[in-house]
Amino acid sequence: EIVMTQSPVTLSVSPGERATLSCRASQSVSSNLAWYQQKPGQAPRLLIYGTSTRATGIPARFSGSGSGTEFTLTISSLQSEDFAVYYCQQYNNWPPLTFGGGTKVEIK
Amino acid sequence: EVQLLESGGGLVQPGGSLRLSCAASGFTFSSYAMSWVRQAPGKGLEWVSGVSGSGATTYYADSVKGRLTISRDNSKNTVYMQMNNLGAEDTAVYYCAKDNRGNYYTAFDYWGQGTLVTVSS
């Protein structure tokens, strides 16, 4: 099973600032990596798939990069609606599909 | 518009059973693999099980193998999860999720609102 590790666990950022979230895989997942956003009481929302392709309707301030075992989600200028928990997920080696533990982006 | 609507959650005693349903609409249901993903209270996301578009192939996380059974009825655009011999560790919100690409297991582009399963005496 591929273990996904996200860092930091909590990220404190001021509105308008840049946020950089990391995700590391225990072995290569090629570019088969997705990112999700989840707000309290809501289902996750797909942001990025294939490491860097934005899902339908996702603003350009969200971008993904990386390959192999190291991946990054960048939010270029945080808006109030971006404060949430973010998860990465690999789909290169399955079953099982595996998620990271999440990074909470909170208001500084 | 794609919609996924789960039902069937509730309170069940340890060792009990429950059947979850997820009614889908707005896409060609049989062309897409579907999965169940759960989230224990205050915890992260855990993929539980997936089923191919035809229903012929199923996959499970080791934590649920032998106790949970996924299936689908393409005539009703519905995916199911039969849950047996439930334990406290199965307490979670259960989401059904649609594959982004088709009859594959990749990212999930649509999720239901979730149904809460609570295992407690």
Contacts between the chains, C-beta under 8 A, distances in Angstrom:
chain1	res1	chain2	res2	distance
A	1	B	62	8.0
A	32	B	106	7.1
A	34	B	100	7.9
A	34	B	106	7.5
A	34	B	107	3.7
A	34	B	108	7.8
A	36	B	45	7.7
A	36	B	108	7.9
A	38	B	45	7.9
A	43	B	95	5.7
A	43	B	111	3.9
A	43	B	112	6.6
A	43	B	113	6.0
A	43	B	114	5.9
A	44	B	37	8.0
A	44	B	45	6.6
A	44	B	95	7.6
A	44	B	108	7.5
A	44	B	111	5.8
A	45	B	111	7.6
A	46	B	100	6.7
A	46	B	107	5.7
A	46	B	108	6.2
A	46	B	109	4.9
A	49	B	100	5.8
A	49	B	106	6.8
A	49	B	107	3.9
A	49	B	109	7.8
A	50	B	107	8.0
A	55	B	100	7.5
A	55	B	107	7.9
A	55	B	109	6.2
A	56	B	109	7.6
A	87	B	44	6.6
A	87	B	45	5.6
A	89	B	45	7.5
A	89	B	107	6.7
A	89	B	108	8.0
A	91	B	105	6.0
A	91	B	106	4.6
A	91	B	107	6.4
A	94	B	59	7.1
A	94	B	105	5.4
A	95	B	47	7.7
A	95	B	50	7.2
A	95	B	59	4.2
A	95	B	60	6.8
A	95	B	61	6.8
A	95	B	105	7.7
A	96	B	47	5.3
A	96	B	59	7.7
A	96	B	61	4.7
A	96	B	62	7.4
A	97	B	35	7.3
A	97	B	47	4.2
A	97	B	50	7.4
A	97	B	105	6.1
A	98	B	47	6.8
A	99	B	44	6.0
A	99	B	45	4.4
A	99	B	46	7.0
A	99	B	47	7.0
A	100	B	44	7.4
A	101	B	44	5.0
A	102	B	44	4.9
A	102	B	45	7.8
